[in-house]
Structures are given as structure tokens and as C-alpha cells.
Amino acid sequence: MIPLDDDRPDPDALLAQMQQQERKAARGKLRIYFGASAGVGKTYAMLSAARKLQAAGQLVLVGVIETHGRSETAALLEGLDVLPLRAIAYRGKILNEFDIDAALARRPPLVLIDELAHSNAPGSRHPKRWQDVEELLEAGIDVFSTVNVQHLESLNDVVGGITGIQVNETVPDTVFDAADEVVLVDIPADELLSRLKGGKVYQAQQAERAAKNFFRKGNLIALRELALRRTADRIEDDVRAYRVEQSIDTIWKTGASVLALIGPRPGCEQVVRSAARLAGQLGTQWHAIYVETPALQRLPAGERERVLKMLKLAQDLGATTAVLSGSDIAATAAAYARSHNLSKIAMGRAHRNWPWRRSHIRSLPAHAPDIDLIEVSGSEVEAHPVQAAAGTAAPDDADEDALRFRRRAKGFAVAGLASVGMAMLATPLLPYFDLANIAMLFLLVVLLVAVRYGRGPSVLATCVSVACFDFFFVPPRFSFAISDLQYAITFAVMLAVGLITGHLTAGLRFQARVASYREARARALYEFARELSGALQTGQVFETTARFVQSTFNAKATLLVPDADGRLHLPPGTAPVPALDEGVAQWAFDHAESAGLCTDTLPASPLFYMPLVAPMRTRGVLAIEPAQRRWLLIPEQRQHLDTFAALAAIALERVHYVEVAQEALVNMESERLRNSLLAALSHDLRTPLTSLVGLSESLAGSRPALSAQQLSLASSLHAEALRMSALVANLLDMARIESGELKFNLQWQPLEEVVGSALRSSRLQLTGHKVSTQLSLGLPLLRFDAVLIERVLCNLLENAAKYTPPSASIVIYAVQRGEFVRVMVYDNGPGLPRGREEAIFEKFTRGEKESAKPGVGLGLAICRAIVEAHGGTIAADKSPLGGAAFVFTLPVGTPPGLPEIEEE
């Protein structure tokens, strides 16, 4: 028979590894030159490496390099093939960006792309340069690039807190971690400051400003430490991946990682705290595990509770915890340490009271000769842990102990009766069977008892079977005397075989039970995810989650969801758990942390409250009332519950966005229909309104032929026709803006002319008002559509005249503020309604809900659409005169130069 090799590799894992290697081979290689800040020499090091490769015969293409005026860096570009940059027009300026299409067309073996975190100009294929690099890598092109530590997404806020400067351009850490090679470019802070003073980092004026802000010595030292630590973390991941790829099971002591062994013996709390202190002193992560053997499954409830509390303590102190199943504690712990490359194992001191009892501490050196073992002494308080733990056992633990005792007593009783019963059944067979065959029948009883009831009853069955075999079948019968010495050997072999068989069978039974538990958890997760995938309503998610939690964890569960104000409430038709406390649930929701039972927040609560944290926000709280509080402390059960909560949260978020998408679709269709109606209505009304305005103007100008009353009516008719024509024009303009059909005629022109034109167009509406202008001298030329900006000013002037008394003052103010010109139209009227400064810019919204003043609430909405289309902003505020003020800005830009006149 060929022996089975339990250590043979998994064929599925090998196939997946081969497929991953094939995909990796077809993908380009990314090398990142990583530094603490600008000026350390990343670009210089990248160009130097590229020149060496080119000298060795490899083709190198320079995609984009930022020299920042450094002559040494620019000198390295000589002789390299430089790809021309792509010119992109943006806001009147020409920006030069990396031409990814030209690079893909040339398909060089290697491309140099500086500043991986750079944001591309609008109009580029990708918004970020690292996305360009991803496309090159997918095409099989190798890339060299550079990154500073402040540009990593995970360290962005840390660097901002150190330097006081927030960096907006970042690179996801996944891109950095996925790089094939990271080269750290590092120089001391003093040397970098010397380079800054020497003009080798920035130009003189820029360098002086940087020295006062970012380039302070303390900042550079802190950034250097961050870069070194991040590089070390990256190298640690590379080492772990290489060990897995090469199937290396020996410990490489590249880091001072710690593993704490937790058990039921005295001193486990001291082991946890000592391991946490040691990991803190070494500045490394640490793990804590509990290996559950078949013998440890028979521990009293108090000791099991103690072990789970120690695991919870280790988790609170920052450890990665796990409960492992195995028959040998030392072998299981050593295998875990090797798989995670943990070089130190901390454990409690071995008992010296029973020297004949083998301890896992004594057997660990044989299983892990390459691992440092640290023995921790226990405290005096823990001298009698069994009694202390038993005194604090919960009522449900006592019930479980009683149930376990009854089961074990039943097993021992069955074992004894089965052995005696087999002796009774085999007695009539003695004339027909040899004693060896009868002994086999007793071994069968031992095997069946071991399979059904475990190790202890199987030992009893072995002893009783040997005694019955000797008493009933071995001559002289019905006595324990032995007539032949060979029967003594038979008894010894029978006893040994029975004990070994019972032990092995009990171990297999334990492993089968553990495997069944894991399979049940995996099946429950699969069924739960399948049920949630078909949920299209929030109520279905609630019902599915509560049902699966109750069936999987033997616990009552209910969900609470937030309303629009963030206050939790039960969904309609949901029966509450009797001990539900909405205050504790609200705390868990607001802080996105678990609370209640078995936590550090309100642990006296009988319920466990877990927030449902989705990728975008917290979607609710899952309240659980377990039948036994102990399973909340088991890491595997807690991880299982966390997975359930994560699936429920994602399902709730998916359902929410389905509802949002449906609502948005309805709104889009409604908006499209409304815009179509507005466009059709305003277009059909424009021609007759134009005729009506012309006829009323002609009628109002016929003074000799009309009486004074008729002239007054004609003037009123003309004013109303103009007002209606303005309303229709607003409707048509809004419809054109919403549909994107409005074309801009952007020209460089002075703002003063448009202000004067707007005042002339609004003279009828401004009759009786005091209008003044305060335009700063030397306003620059602005690039805008004169007709549309005049419409903005006319709407603002009409709005001011409409809501102020006839004697009120209206002021048009304009001044340049940096890169924008700030224009303000304000008055001394009653002002804006409090709290509606932003709402009045929405379509069909008016300052007064019920008002006799004419208008449909489109003027300010048109103003916002026009101003934002020009690259500016508009807002409402309180006027310096006490009334309302409307402020909008227009970008300054760079006006074109005047053409030169040739002199003859």
C-alpha cells in the first residue's frame, strides 16, 4: 500500500498560482523611486538607472520628466529619447501633459514617467497620471516612476498634521503595494536643507518660501521616518509573499514579531500583557492564539470563559487573535508561527508539580528549534484560576456544565453496559468461536463506543472488556486467574489496542466535528449572501438578516434603521426584542462601534449592538440577544457575525442606491419633460409677444390721436408686454441651458460696458430707485459672453427693484480679488429670508412663498447657471446697507497681447 502524503500541495492552489504567474508575466513591471520629500534625488536616480540600461542596449523612452530647473537632472536627459508632450487647452492656457496614445503606439520596452501622483489636465484620457501608468503596464510596457511619501493616500492626513500643508494629489496605496520594485532614495535632513539653500531643489524665491513652511528640519526628519517605515512594511510584505511562493516553512528573523500562547492554565493573563508590552517595545504587530484539543473541550465552563476573556483582552491590546483546532498544541502553534513568520513565542511557565505530565512548553523546542521561546511567570492572584473562574460563571454556563455532565455520565454507563452485554451475547458462541475472534468482538465494542461517546468512555469500555474477557472466557472461567502466560500478553495487547483505537477514534471524531462546524458556517454565509443578492427592498434585508442570525447563532435579532435626521427606529412591522435599549443602539450608530454585551461600552446590557457599517456610511444597527453570551467572545464566531453584518450593510446600501437611482431616473424624466414643455411654450409665445410689444410701443407713441387715459392704458399695456416677454425669455434661456444648446460667445471685453448696457435695459424697472455704481479703477479685461452677463445683471437689478420700495438705493460694486473679479449688486431693502440664501437659486423658487409681485422664480437660477458656466460662483448674502446682496465672480485669466504695428 502506498502511504498517503498529507503534506502534498493542493492542485487547485498550484493551478491558481500558475495562472497568476502567467498574468504577471504578460503585465509590465513597475519600479517606483520613493522618497521623503522633493529634492532627495528620485528623478536623478531614475534617470541614472535608465542611462545604464540604455548603455546596456535597452531602448528607453522618456514619457515625462519634471526637472524643476535643476541643471544636473536636465543634463541626464541628453542622449535619451524624449516623447513630445501633448498640448491641452484649459481656461485660456496651454498645458503640456503625457501623451499616452503616442507611447502606446511606439510600445517601447521601458517608459520613464515622473511624479506618479500628478493630476492630468481636463480633457485627458485619465484624470490621474497613475491611471496612465496602469494602462501602460496592462499593455506589457515597463515603467519607472517617482513618488513622495506625502502623496500616499493612507499617509496624507498624517503628513498634513505634521507639516500643516494638505496635499491634494495622492496615489492609492494599492498602486504602491502592487509595484514590482520600490527603490528608496534617502538623504539626511541637513543635506537636503543644504541642497535647498544651494538652489538645487527650487528656484531662489520659491526655495525661500519652502524653507519657512514645508522644508523645516523637524518636518523633514518626520517625513524621513515615515518613508523608512513605509518602505520597511513594503519589504515585509515582499518577504512574506516570497516565503509563500517558495513554500519556505523556516522562520526568517527579519522582524521581531511575537506570538502569545493562551491556555487554561494559570498565568495566561500575564502572558497576554507581557506579549503586548514586548510588541510595543519592539514596535511590531503580535498575535495571540488558543489551541483547542479534544482534551480541552472538556474544560468546565468557568475555565472556557476565562480563555475567551483572555482572547478578548489580547484583541483589545491590538493582537490578531485566533482559535485553532489540533491534537498537538506545540505542533499547531509552531505551524502557525511559521506561516506568519513569527520569530518569538511567549507562553506561561510550565507546572513543576507533575513532572510525569508532558507540557507543550517542553515539546515546543522540538517542533520549533528556530523560534525564540519566552517563558512568562504567572501572578500570585492566578494561583487557583479554576475556583476563581467557577465562582464567576454565568447561570447559562452552569446549565451547560450540568448538561455536559449528564452526557458524559450517559457515555460511561453505556460503555460499561455495552461491554457486559457483549460478554453475555458472546457466551453462547464460545463452543463455536476461538478466543481471538471473541476478543475482536470486544474491540468492536470499544471502537463503537469511541466513535459515539469519545475518549473517556472508550477507555472504560476497554478496561471492562478486558475484565469480562478474562472472567467469562479465559480458562479457568469465572475467575480472574490466568492459566497460561500467553493470555497475559493477549490482555496487554487487547488493552493497548483498545486504548489506541479509542484515542485515535476520539481524535478523528473531534476533527470531524470541527470540520462540520466550519462547513456549517461556510454554508450559512453562502445561503445568507444568496438570499441578500435577491433582496430589492429594505424589508427583505431586515427579514433575511434576522432569520439567518437567529438560526445560525441561536440568538434573537432585530435591526434598527436611521431616519432622515439620523435617529434610529424599528422598521414597520418589526417585533422588538424585549430588552432593546434604543439609547445604546443610537450610541453604537453614532460612533460606528459595537456596544452592549461583551464590550467595553455598557457591558451590563443584555443585548449586543453591532453597527452595520457600509462603504459609504453606517446603515443601521443589529441588536442581538444571544442564548449564551460566551459565543460572542469566541473570535471565529465574532468574525462570522462581523461577516454577516458586513453583508447586511452592503445589501442595505445597494437597496438604498437602487431606490436613489429609480428616483433620479424619475426626476430626470420629469425634468426632461418639463424642459421640453418650457421650450415649446416659450418658443411659441415669443413671436406673438414680440408683435404685442411692438404694437403696444407704437400705440403708446401715438400721443395726438389718444386721450390721456388711453395713453396711460397703452403705457401699462407696453410695460406688461415687456414683462411677459422677459419671463418668456427666461423660460427659453433656462430650457436651452438645461438641454446644453446654449452657445457662448466668449470675448475679451471691459466689464464697465456691460454694466452700462444692463442699466439702460433695466431703466423701466428701476424707475424711482437710486442706482449708483462703484467700479474700481483699472479693472482688467474679462473673457465672457456680453449678452449673457448683461442678462445676469438685468435679473439682479430687476430682483432688487422688485423687492425694495421705490425710494430704495441700489449699488453695483466691482473689484478685483486675486484671480477673480468680484461683482456685487446690493440694496437697502428688507433683505433675504433667513435660512433661504441658498434655496432662492433653485428653479421656480421665490423669496416669498405667497406674493403679489410678478415672476416665476427663474431669474436667479438663470444667473447661477450662466455664472458657473463662465467658471465663477454666485451667492446671496446680507447687504452692507442692511438689505440683500448678490455677489458673483468671474475669472480674470490672461488677456491676449496687442498685435505689434510695423513701422515703415
TAGIBEL-V959519 format. One line per field, one symbol per residue. ss: DSSP state (a for helix, b for strand, c for the rest). phi: phi as a letter, one per 30 degrees, with the letter a starting at -180 (. if undefined). Layout:
# TAGIBEL-V959519
ss: ???
phi: ???
This chain:
# TAGIBEL-V959519
ss: ccccccccccaaaaaaaaaaaaaaaacccbbbbbbccccccaaaaaaaaaaaaaaccccbbbbbccccccaaaaaaccccbbcccbbbbbccbbbbbccaaaaaaacccbbbbcccccbccccccccbaaaaaaaaaacccbbbbbbbaaabaaaaaaaaaaacccccccbcaaaaaaccbbbbccccaaaaaaaaaccccccaaaaaaaaaccccaaaaaaaaaaaaaaaaaaaaaaaaaaaaaccccccccccccbbbbccccccaaaaaaaaaaaaaaacccbbbbbbbcccaaaccaaaaaaaaaaaaaaaacccbbbbbbcccaaaaaaaaaaaccccbbbbbcccccccccccaaaaaaaaccccbbbbbcccaaaccaaaaaaacccaaaaaaaaaaaaaaaaaaaaaaaaaaaaaaaaacccccccaaaaaaaaaaaaaaaaaaacaaaaaaaaaaaaaaaaaaccccccccccccaaaaaaaaaaaaaaaaaaaaaaaaaaaaaaaaaaaaaaaaaaaaaaaaaccccaaaaaaaaaaaaaaaacbbbbbbbbcccccbbbcccccccccccaaaaaaaaaacccbbcccccccccccbbbbbbccccbbbbbbbbbccaaaaccaaaaaaaaaaaaaaaaaaaaaaaaaaaaaaaaaaaaaaaaaaaaaaaaaaaaaaaaaaaaaaaaaacccccccaaaaaaaaaaaaaaaaaaaaaaaaaaaaaaaacccccccbbbcaaaaaaaaaaaccccccccbbbbbbccccccbbbcaaaaaaaaaaaaaaaaaccccccbbbbbbbbbccbbbbbbbbcccccccccccaaacccccccccccccccccaaaaaaaaaaaccccbbbbbcccccbbbbbbbbccccccccccccc
phi: .dddcdcdddddddddddddddddddcdccccccbdadjdjdddddddddddddddjddbcddabcdhidddddddddjcdcdddcdbdbhibcccbdcdddddddhddbbcbdhdddcddejddcdbdddddddddddicdbcbbbcddcdddcdddddddcibccdcbbeddddddddabcdcbbdddddddddddiccbdeddddddddcddcdddddddddddddddddddddddddddddchccddcddbcdbbcccbdddjdddddddddddddddibdbbbbbcccedddcdddddddddddddddddddjdccacccadbdddddddddddchccbbcbddddcdbddcdcdddcdeddbdccdccccdddddcdbdddddddcddeddddddddddddddddddddddddddddddddddddccddddddddddddeddddddbjdedddddddddddddddcbddddiacdcdbdddddddddddddddddddddddddddddddddddddddddddddddddcdcbdddddddddddddddchbdbbcbbdcdcicdaddeicdddecdcdddddddddchbdbjeibdchddddccccdcccecadclbccbcddbddddddeddddddddedddddddddddddddddddddddddddddddddddddddddddddddddddddddddddddbdddddddddddddddddddddddddddddddddiddcccdbdaddedddddddddcdddcdjcccbbbcddidddccaddddddddddddddddddcbdeddcbbcbbadbicbcccbcbbcddicddicdcdddddhbbdcdcbdddkcicddddedddddddicbbacadddcjccbccbbbddibddddddcdcd
